[in-house]
Amino acid sequence: MIENLFIAAIISPFIWSMLLGISFLTHLKPSERFLSSSVNYFSLYMSVITLMLFVLVWHLSPSSTLLDYKDWIVVGEYQFKLRFIVDLLGATYALMSATLISTIFRFSSNYLHKEEGYFRFVFLLSILLFGLMVVSFARSLDLLFVGWELVGTTSVLLISYFYFQVQPVRHAVKAIISYRLCDMGILAASAWTHHYLHSTDFTELPKILGHSHSGNALIFIGLFVIWASLAKGGQLPMSSWLPTAMEGPTPSSAIFYGALSVHLGPFLIMRFYDYLEHFPALLWLVGAIGFVTAIYASLVGRTRSDAKTMLAYATISQVGLIYVEIAHGLTNFALFHIFTHASLRTFQFLRSASLISDFTDNPLVQQNVSINKRLSLEKFFSSNTKKKIFVHALHGFHLDFFTMKFLQFICWPIQIYMKMEDSWMEWDSQFVRKIFRKR
């Protein structure tokens, strides 16, 4: 029963995305009314399937179901198998993904009514659902990377949804650079685990780790995984791209940067927790990153006046706290925190456009009413210190500047090559001109 429900949860969004892609290539786009009704029925079907799967897995918890299928790719001695795990972590994230995407589809049928790119929006969200199902149930780093990239690609394409404007395209480029930098961590971790442990199976790695003689080299696998989680989760030093990703439509901002994509960072850490548990220093690093990011995001978020940007920084701060919870071993509580936080942020992002009218209708607005403030750490700082912190927070603590300097530092060989290529092309063009002049 569990395997049948799992196959339905994986195959259904893939088939649905294929049908939408074929209709686009053959120029047989359905009408908006038919597309809205069909996608609502499909999302309801996915919600029911994942709910049934979650109930069965909850009943069998803490045991999990391991599913092995045929080899995906065979390269020499390496076999990349299709391995899945159906456990409480994956079933919870799959249920959350299907339910929230169903809500977004229903909201978008009115919000994006008569929009030119509505079909493109539905198609990308369908691919997102398939990628999230793969990530939720993947049992190896190799297979997880496939769903991970599908989520990142749809995220970038929806940031540049209004591609005829300059600013969304620039922010999409900024997002894809951040994604690519951190996604290299999964590739590096996969390569190291294949080389040292000869497997990327999440369930086998902790067992093989006890018999390995590689020593401290295995710490780098955990470091690569932690690095890979930073961009999706918006954690330092990869935090500056997420607030700029609000250029996309409000429904995509809600589902990506308030609910699903932003929580893939802590999800990856939780999936890899049994491995990280052998290296306490790595868990301390996870907690330190989350703690510093939570303070950074809370300070910067208080200086922003835009509703979606404030929500973006609030999301980053909460994800940082989830990192701290995982570092302390509170994985079940962190999973509950992810579910509730994603649901809350989805609601807040979808209602962000109504906040101005809500504020105007507030009876306390333009009234001489004193509100007692709660205990805050601001009372322990002098006025000059608070001003300095405010000024730096207003500039995001210059994170973009340091990020650009870092990119320039690591990309200096590429810059030298490009300058040499430009000089060579200039010399070549001058040489061609001289030949034509002689003729």
N, C-alpha and C positions, 0 to 999 in steps of 0.2 A: 504493500500500500504506500509506504513512504517513497519507494523508488518511483512508482508511477506518478505520484504527485510531484516529485522532484523533476522528472522528465517533462511533465507538463509545464512546470514553472520555467524551465530552461528553454524548451523548444518553442513554446507559444510566442514569446516576444521576438524570437528570431524569425519565425515564419511571418509574423505580422509586419516586421520591418522589411522583410524581403518582398512582401506583397506591395507595400507602399513604394519601395524602390523600383519595382517593375512597372508600377503604374506611372511613376514619374518618368522613367526612361522611355516608355511607350506613349507618353503624352496623353494618358487616360486619367487625368486627375479627377477624382470625385468632387462633387459639389461640397460646399462648406457644411451644409445641413446634414448631408449623408455622412461626411467624415466626422463631424462632431458626435452624432448619435452612435456611429459604429465604434469610435474610440472610447466613448463612455461605457458601452457594453463590454468592450474588450478589457478596459481597466477594472471594471467590476468583476469580471471573470478572473483576472489575475489576483485581485484582492481575496476572493473566495478561495482560490487554490492555495495561496500562501498562508491564509488563515488556517485552513485544514492541516496543512503541513506543520505549521507552528504548534497547533494543538497536539498532534501526534508526537512531535519531537519533545514538547513539554512533558507529555505523559511518560516518555522513555528517558528523560533527562536523569542523571548526567551522562548516560551512554550516548554514543553517536553512531551513525551509519556510514560506513566507508564503501564507496562505489568505485570500481575500477573498470575501465573500458579499453578499447584497443589503443595501440600506440598511435600517438598523434604525429610525431616526427621521429625518425631514427637517423642519427648522424654518428657513424662509426660505432663506438661502444656505448654511446649515450642514447637513451630511450626516453623520449618526452611523451609520457602517457597522460591520457585523460583521466585524472583522478579527482574525485569530488568527496566532500565530507558534508553530511547533513547533521548538524548539531544545533544546539540552542542559539549560539552566536549567529550562525548563518541564517537560521530560520527567522530569528527576530529581525535581522537587518533586511531580509527579503520581504517580510511582512510590512515593515516600515516603508520600504521602497515602493511596493505595489500600492499601498494605501495612500501615501502622500502624492504619488504620481497620479493616482485616480482623482484626488482632490484638485490637483493642478489642471488636469484635462477638463474637469467640469468647470473650473473657474475660467479657463482660457477660452472656452466656447463663447463666453460673453465678452471677456476682456479684449480678445483679439478678433472680435467680429469684423468681417470684411477687411481684415489685414491682408496685404499681398503675400506675406510670407507665412500664413497660417499653416499651410501644408508642410512647409519646411520645418516649422516648429514642432508639429506632431511627429514628423519623421525622426527628428533628432531626439525627441523625448522617448520615442520607441526604442531607438538604439541605446539610449541611456539605460532604459529598463533592462534590456538584455545584458548590457555590460555590468550592471549592478548585480544581476542574478549570477553571473559568472564569478564576480568577485566574492559574493556572499558564500558560495559553495565550493570555491576552488580549494584544492588540497595541496597545491604546490605553487611555488613562486612563478614557475613558467606559465602556468595556466592563469594565475591571478593577474599577471602582467597584461594578458589579452584584454580582460575586462577593464583593467586599470586604464589602459590606453583608450578604450572606447569611451569611458567616462570623460577623460581629459579632452579628447577630440570634440565631443559634443559640447563640452563646456566652452571651449574656445570659439566654436562656430556660433554659439548662442550669445556670447559676449559681443561678437561682431554681427549680430542680427540685423542692425541698421547699418549695413556695410557701405551705404552711400554717404555716410558721415565719416569724418576723419577721426574723431575722438574714439568711437567704439573700436575701430580697427587698430588704433595705437594701443589701447588697453588689451585687446585680444592678443596682440604681439607680445605685450608684457607678460600676460598670463602664460602663453605657450613657452616663453623663455624660462619662466619659473618652473613650469611643469617638466620641461626637458632636463633642466639641471638636476631636479630631484628624482626623476624617473630613471636616471642613470644609476641611482642607488639600487633599484630592484634588479637591473641587469648585472651590476657588479656583485650583488649578493647571490644571484643565481649562478654566476660563473664561479664564485668562490666555493659555494656549497657543492656544486658539481665536481670541482677540483679536489676539495679536501674531504667531503663527506659522501660524494657520489650519489646524492639524492637531494631533492628540494621538497620532499614531502614533509608537511608540517608535523605530522604525527610520528614520523620516523626520526626526524632531526634530533630531538632530545635524547632518544635512545642511542643513536649513533654517536652523539656528542660524548657520552660517558666512556666510549671505547676508542675515541680518537686520540692521537698523540701529536696533533698539530700545535697544541698549546695556545699561546696568545694570539696566533693568527686568526683563530675563530672569532675573536672579539670584533674583528673588522666586519664580519657578516652582520652582526647585530648593529654596528655603526651604520652600515649601508642601509639597513632596513629603517632605522630611525631617521636617517637623512631622507629616504624616499617618502616618508610620511609627512614631512614638514610642509611641502607645497600644497598638497590637498587640504591639510588641516589649517593652513595659514599661520603656522607657528614661526617664530623667529629663527633665522633671519629672513624667511620667505613670507613675510606678512603684508608687505606693501601692495601686492598685486590684487588682493581680494577686495578691498574697498573700491578699487577702480573697476572691478568686474560688474559693478551695478549698472553699467551702461546698457546691458541687455534688458529685455522685457521683464516686468515685475514677476510674472510667474516663473521664469527661468531663474531669476535671482533667488526666489523663495526655495525652489527645489534643489538648486545647486549649492548656494552659499549660505543657506539657512538650515538646510535639512540633510541632504544625502551626500553630496560630493565632499563637503567640508568635514564630515564625520568619517570619511574613509581613512584619514590619517590615524586616529585612535583605533579604528577597526583593524588596521594592519598591525598595530602594536599589540592588540589583544590576540589576534590570530597567531602572532609570533611570540606570545608571552612565555610559553613553556621553554622556549630557547633562551630568551633574555633572562629568565629566572636563574640560569646557571652563572650569570655575570651580574652581580649586584651593582657594579659600577655603571652598567648601562641603564639599569632602572633608575639609579640616582640621576643620570643624565636626562632621562625622559622627564622625571619630576622637575628638574631644574629648568629645562626648556619650557615646560608648561607653566611653571610659576612665574618666570620672568615675562613670558608672553602675556599672561593674564594681567600683570601689572601694567605692561606697556599698552595693551589694547584698552584697558579701562581708562588710563590717563589720556590717551589720544582721542578716544571716543567721546570724551566729555567736552572736547573743543570743537566738535563738528556740529553743524547746524542742519545738515541734510538728514532726513529720516532714514533712508536706506543705508547711508554711510554709517550713521550711529548704530544701526542694527548690525551692520557688518562687523564693526569693532566689538560690539557686545557678543557676537557669535564667536569671534576669535578668542575673547576672554574666557568664555565658557568652555570652549574646546581645550584651552590651556588648563583649566581646572580638571577636565576629564583626563588629561595626560597625568596630572598629579595623582588622581585617584588610581589610575592604572599602575603608576610607579609604587604605590603603597599596597598593591595586591588586591585592591577592591574592584576586581574585574566585573563581577555581577552588578555591583552598584553603578559602575561606569557605563555598563550596557543599558541599565535603566535610565541613567542620566542622558545618554544619547537619544533614547526613544522619546523621552519627555521634552528634551530641549529641541529636537528636530520638529516635533509637533507644534511647540510654542512658536518657534521662529517662522515656520511656514505661515501660521496665522498672522503673525505680526508683519511679515513682509507683504502678504497679500492685502493687508489693511493699511499699509504705509501711505498709500495715496489718499486715504480718508483721514489721516491724522490732523491735517490742517483744519478741516471742517469740524472735527471733534474738538480741537483746541479752541476754535472760535465759539462753539456752543457751550464751552465750559463756563459755568456761572462764576468761577473764581477769576476769570480773565478780566483785566482792566478794573479789578476791584482792590481796594486797599485792605487785603487780607494777609495777615502774617502767618506763615506756616512754620511750625517748629521742625527744625532739621534734626535728623538722627545723628548719633555719634559718628564722627568722621575723623580720619587721620589728619585732615587738614588743620585741625585745631592744634596739632603738635608742631606745626611749621610756622616760621615767621612769614611776614607778608612778602619780604624780598625773595625768600626761597620759593614761595608759592608762585610769584610772578615769573621767576626763572623757569620753574617746571612748566608753567603754562605756556611760555613762549616756545620752549623746546617741544612740548606736546603739540602745539599748533603747527609746527613743521614736521610732525611725525618723528621727532628725535633724529631727523636727517637720515632716515633709513634708506630712502631712495638714493641719496648721494653715496653712501657707503656700499650699497648694492652695485651701483654703476662702477665704482672704483674696483670692486671685487671682480666684476665681469671683465673690465679692461685688463686686470692683472692676469686672469686665467686665460684670456683670449689673445694675449700679445703675440703668440706665434701665428695666429690666423691673421692678425692685423699686418704683421710683417709680410706674410705671404700675399695678402691683397695689395699692399703697396708695391711689392715686386711685380705682381701681375699687372697692375696699372701702368707701371713704368715700362714693362716689356711691351704692352699693347701700344703705348704711346710711341715707343721706339719703332715698333713694327709698322705702325701707320705712317710714320715719317719716312721709313724706308720705301714703302709702297708708293708714296707720293713722289719721291725722287725718281723712281723707275718710270712712272707715267710721265713725268716732266721730260725725261730724256727722250721718250718715245714721241 
